């Protein structure tokens, strides 16, 4: 089949790779400027040089045997590395979290800067507007649940309802760089008041450059301050980090706030959704669990459902 996948995050990439290996022609469309999504890495020029921040997912774990096998292959290729500071089973992309998505995209047909606004059934196929004039035999939605609702609602009420049942908690994130190391011995802070997570990004494997921190607020605080100005949020998060340090923070050389409206998802346990008759489906962490591993496994689950009839 000729298959379109809307969303080129880890779930969409995982599904596309398996389907392509099974003989299907797969095209992915993503609204982002490049690989990353919620595994994004932002690079910023500063007075002390180039600084990088993993401002989405901070690390991932590998517990499922199939995903563990994939991680071992990525590790051998230098795409991922262990990060003991976050836990014995913690892994990160190298030199940034988006390295994993970049590596997955290399052998796939991905069109970036392509926002799919609607999916229409036309002459027994599927058309994606406004990004493609051609028709596809099948279409798969691989976006966060809130975005999937809008695409699925006109096509499949049951799938749209499933997505609607999986709200994501927001997350305000501050990316801050300093000319000097701050007075904190730990590279990772968890659950410190309004700080849900803070990490010395520059201490992750494969990183270099200035002292760089990613500070993420708790879902509760983020929800209560969702519409606050980014600069104000950075001020508050920096003040909270300063309260954990044993000496005043040095002057910040980079200060960036980023609001993730759809961060940690309240997930179902379907694995994936697929209508074999109409050839429409959905994948994502919202169908299995709020982890990178779950997103990857969701993509594999749907690919297996599609490919299984061909193996009989």
PyMOL commands that set and color helices and strands:
alter all, ss='L'
color gray80, all
select helices_A, chain A and resi 10-21+37-39+65-76+84-86+99-105+145-152+157-164+201-203+219-224+230-244+285-287+292-311
alter helices_A, ss='H'
color red, helices_A
select strands_A, chain A and resi 2-6+25-29+41-46+49-54+80-82+91-93+109-111+118-122+125-129+138-141+168-178+188-192+195-200+211-217+252-265+273-275+280-282
alter strands_A, ss='S'
color yellow, strands_A
deselect
rebuild
show_as cartoon
